[in-house]
Amino acid sequence: MSQQNTLVRSLHDVGLAAWFGGSLMGAIGLNGAAAEAENPRERLTLSSAGWARWAPVNAIAIAAHVYGGLGLLAGNKVRLSKQPETQANTALKTAVTGAAILSTAYSGLLGRKVAKLADEGTHGVTEPRAGASAKLKRAQRRLRTLQWMTPGLTGALVVLTAQQGEQQRPLAGLLHRR
């Protein structure tokens, strides 16, 4: 008997797509463009304003992804109980999702700190200028790592999701048993 999970699968996948795409575009496009502002004091202000506009949409995307994932777990509990490879993928996917949520949340916290220090000016959005305060330098160094960690983790989730889709194909299970 076939079970349709179109709504929860769509929430899961579209939420993940927005989370991944938004974080990657932000790191490359938004931060890159803001770093080109002529006035060093505007660089952090522009980047912070862009990330602040994206934050509510990103929160909805993450919530949709998580809700969809929980719905898929509920809809596939029988398959999950019988397939060790799917259990392993699900455990890894859960851990990576948690890490991506933490990375995203910590980026937001650091972004708010950086925004408060925008008057100090900066070389780039995640590259402090020589005379910047220790507080700003520390936050920017951490953001430099996190701006790549979040799309890396969410990109890994895209791959793990594709792998789960392959595990769900009936033919793959038949060939594996022979």
URKA-V305544 format. One record per helix or strand. SS is the DSSP state (A for helix, B for strand). FROM is the first residue (numbers start at 0). LEN is the number of residues. If there is no record, write none. Layout:
SS;FROM;LEN
SS;FROM;LEN
This chain:
A;5;29
A;39;36
A;76;6
A;83;33
A;117;3
A;133;35
A;169;8
